[in-house]
Amino acid sequence: MKITRKGDMKNRCGASGWSPTSTTTPMKKTILTFGLICGAIMSIMMIATVPFHDRIGFDTRLVIGYTTMVLAFLLVYFGIRSYRDNVGRGSISFGRAVAVGLLITAVASVCYTATWEVVYFNYLPDFATKYVQSEVDRARANGKTDAEVAKIQAKLNANFANYDNPLVNSAYTFLEPLPVGLIVTLVSAGILRRKRREQDPMLATA
């Protein structure tokens, strides 16, 4: 068995230009690039549906919104793969892959949240009122009694009581895409994880 000395490893790392700190800038670039693209896709779809807000209804908007999120968060997979191939020299641990994926998700969620804040406070001042009314109408259509409908309406009004507070609004909005991004991140990390020993014959002899 060939034993690789620390000096040899240092020389190899120096010759290739790689060091632990040298990954910081490429990592930031990967996270920002894929995070911003992902966030832009969700934001553009949100803006595109605003003019048809009343026409398409809340249920349809919900389906369109989450479908767009799933498609947009596919960029998490490509972001992790890009990091693995270009920064990790063909390898990445599950933990690092999850970290990269979650950071991409965070950047995309910030973009999504910022867009909703602009849209909500400038173009949808009656969003909460219309949403509550739509749920009340749904409850009545489903045969709920007046008492049950009143209970549903009171609960929804309580939930929206602080929604006009930008901080509360932002917190709720930021949490919307996170579950989708988390699921895509975990699946992508499981698929893309690859140990360096499997890829680098030089290190395999160590």
C-alpha positions as CSV (number, residue, x, y, z in Angstrom):
1,M,0.0,0.0,0.0
2,K,1.3,3.4,-1.0
3,I,1.4,5.9,1.9
4,T,1.0,9.5,0.9
5,R,2.9,11.9,3.1
6,K,1.5,15.3,4.2
7,G,4.2,17.1,2.2
8,D,3.2,15.2,-1.0
9,M,-0.5,16.0,-0.4
10,K,0.4,19.7,0.1
11,N,2.4,19.8,-3.1
12,R,-0.4,18.2,-5.0
13,C,-3.0,20.6,-3.7
14,G,-0.7,23.5,-4.4
15,A,0.0,22.3,-8.0
16,S,-3.7,22.0,-8.7
17,G,-4.5,25.4,-7.2
18,W,-7.0,23.8,-4.8
19,S,-7.3,24.6,-1.1
20,P,-10.2,24.6,1.4
21,T,-10.4,28.4,1.3
22,S,-10.3,28.5,-2.5
23,T,-13.9,27.0,-2.7
24,T,-15.5,30.0,-0.9
25,T,-15.9,32.3,-3.9
26,P,-17.0,29.6,-6.4
27,M,-19.5,28.3,-3.8
28,K,-21.0,31.8,-3.4
29,K,-21.2,32.2,-7.2
30,T,-22.9,28.9,-7.6
31,I,-25.4,29.6,-4.8
32,L,-26.2,33.1,-6.1
33,T,-26.4,32.1,-9.7
34,F,-28.8,29.2,-9.3
35,G,-30.7,30.9,-6.4
36,L,-31.4,34.0,-8.3
37,I,-32.5,32.2,-11.4
38,C,-34.8,30.0,-9.3
39,G,-36.2,33.0,-7.6
40,A,-36.6,34.9,-10.8
41,I,-38.7,32.1,-12.3
42,M,-41.1,32.1,-9.3
43,S,-41.3,35.8,-9.2
44,I,-42.0,36.2,-12.9
45,M,-44.8,33.6,-12.7
46,M,-46.2,35.5,-9.7
47,I,-46.2,38.8,-11.5
48,A,-47.7,37.2,-14.7
49,T,-50.7,35.9,-12.8
50,V,-51.5,39.1,-10.9
51,P,-53.6,40.6,-13.7
52,F,-55.7,37.4,-13.8
53,H,-56.0,37.2,-10.0
54,D,-59.8,37.5,-9.8
55,R,-60.4,35.5,-12.9
56,I,-58.4,32.3,-12.2
57,G,-59.4,32.0,-8.5
58,F,-57.4,31.1,-5.4
59,D,-57.4,27.4,-6.0
60,T,-56.0,27.7,-9.5
61,R,-53.4,30.2,-8.4
62,L,-52.3,27.8,-5.7
63,V,-51.9,25.0,-8.2
64,I,-50.0,27.2,-10.6
65,G,-47.8,28.6,-7.8
66,Y,-46.7,25.3,-6.4
67,T,-46.2,23.8,-9.8
68,T,-43.9,26.7,-10.7
69,M,-42.1,26.2,-7.4
70,V,-41.4,22.5,-8.1
71,L,-40.1,23.3,-11.6
72,A,-38.0,26.3,-10.4
73,F,-36.5,24.3,-7.6
74,L,-35.2,21.7,-10.1
75,L,-32.4,24.3,-10.4
76,V,-31.3,23.1,-6.9
77,Y,-30.3,19.8,-8.5
78,F,-28.3,21.5,-11.2
79,G,-26.8,23.9,-8.7
80,I,-25.5,21.0,-6.5
81,R,-24.2,19.2,-9.5
82,S,-22.4,22.3,-10.7
83,Y,-20.8,22.7,-7.4
84,R,-19.8,19.1,-7.3
85,D,-18.3,19.0,-10.7
86,N,-16.7,22.5,-10.8
87,V,-15.8,23.2,-7.1
88,G,-15.7,19.8,-5.5
89,R,-13.6,18.3,-8.3
90,G,-16.3,15.6,-9.0
91,S,-17.2,14.8,-5.5
92,I,-19.5,16.1,-2.8
93,S,-20.7,14.8,0.6
94,F,-24.4,14.5,1.4
95,G,-24.0,17.2,4.1
96,R,-22.3,19.6,1.8
97,A,-24.8,19.0,-1.0
98,V,-27.7,19.7,1.5
99,A,-25.9,22.9,2.6
100,V,-25.6,24.1,-1.0
101,G,-29.2,23.2,-1.8
102,L,-30.6,24.9,1.2
103,L,-28.6,28.1,0.5
104,I,-29.9,28.1,-3.1
105,T,-33.4,27.6,-1.7
106,A,-32.9,30.5,0.8
107,V,-31.8,32.9,-2.0
108,A,-34.7,31.9,-4.2
109,S,-37.1,32.3,-1.2
110,V,-35.9,35.8,-0.5
111,C,-36.5,36.8,-4.1
112,Y,-40.0,35.2,-4.0
113,T,-40.7,37.0,-0.7
114,A,-39.5,40.4,-2.0
115,T,-41.7,40.1,-5.1
116,W,-44.8,39.2,-3.1
117,E,-44.2,42.2,-0.8
118,V,-44.2,44.5,-3.7
119,V,-47.2,42.8,-5.4
120,Y,-49.3,42.5,-2.2
121,F,-48.9,46.0,-0.9
122,N,-49.2,47.8,-4.2
123,Y,-51.6,45.7,-6.3
124,L,-53.6,43.4,-4.0
125,P,-54.8,45.5,-1.1
126,D,-58.0,43.4,-0.8
127,F,-56.3,40.0,-1.0
128,A,-57.1,39.0,2.5
129,T,-60.8,40.0,2.2
130,K,-61.3,38.2,-1.0
131,Y,-59.5,35.1,0.2
132,V,-61.6,34.9,3.3
133,Q,-64.8,35.4,1.2
134,S,-63.8,32.6,-1.2
135,E,-63.3,30.2,1.7
136,V,-66.6,31.2,3.2
137,D,-68.3,30.6,-0.1
138,R,-66.6,27.2,-0.4
139,A,-67.8,26.2,3.0
140,R,-71.4,27.2,2.2
141,A,-71.2,25.3,-1.1
142,N,-70.0,22.2,0.8
143,G,-73.1,22.3,3.0
144,K,-71.7,23.8,6.2
145,T,-74.1,25.3,8.7
146,D,-74.2,29.0,9.4
147,A,-72.4,28.3,12.7
148,E,-69.7,26.4,11.0
149,V,-69.3,29.0,8.4
150,A,-69.0,31.7,11.0
151,K,-66.4,29.7,12.9
152,I,-64.3,29.3,9.7
153,Q,-64.6,33.0,8.9
154,A,-63.6,34.0,12.4
155,K,-60.6,31.7,12.3
156,L,-59.4,33.1,8.9
157,N,-59.9,36.7,10.0
158,A,-57.8,36.0,13.1
159,N,-55.1,34.4,10.8
160,F,-55.0,37.5,8.6
161,A,-55.2,40.0,11.5
162,N,-51.4,40.8,11.3
163,Y,-51.0,40.0,7.6
164,D,-50.7,43.7,6.7
165,N,-47.6,43.9,8.9
166,P,-44.7,43.7,6.5
167,L,-42.6,41.6,8.9
168,V,-45.4,39.1,9.5
169,N,-46.3,39.0,5.8
170,S,-42.6,38.4,4.9
171,A,-42.3,35.6,7.4
172,Y,-45.4,33.8,6.2
173,T,-44.3,34.3,2.5
174,F,-40.7,33.1,3.1
175,L,-42.0,29.9,4.6
176,E,-44.2,29.0,1.6
177,P,-41.5,27.7,-0.8
178,L,-39.2,26.2,1.8
179,P,-40.9,22.8,2.1
180,V,-40.6,22.3,-1.7
181,G,-37.0,23.5,-1.7
182,L,-36.1,21.2,1.2
183,I,-37.6,18.1,-0.5
184,V,-35.8,18.8,-3.7
185,T,-32.6,19.5,-1.8
186,L,-32.7,16.2,0.1
187,V,-33.5,14.2,-3.1
188,S,-30.8,15.9,-5.1
189,A,-28.2,15.5,-2.4
190,G,-29.0,11.8,-2.2
191,I,-28.6,11.4,-6.0
192,L,-25.5,13.5,-6.4
193,R,-23.4,12.7,-3.4
194,R,-20.1,11.1,-4.5
195,K,-17.0,10.4,-2.5
196,R,-13.6,11.7,-3.8
197,R,-12.0,8.3,-3.2
198,E,-14.3,6.9,-6.0
199,Q,-13.2,9.6,-8.4
200,D,-9.5,10.4,-7.6
201,P,-7.1,7.5,-8.2
202,M,-4.3,9.6,-6.6
203,L,-6.1,9.8,-3.3
204,A,-7.4,6.2,-3.5
205,T,-3.8,5.0,-3.1
206,A,-3.3,7.0,0.1
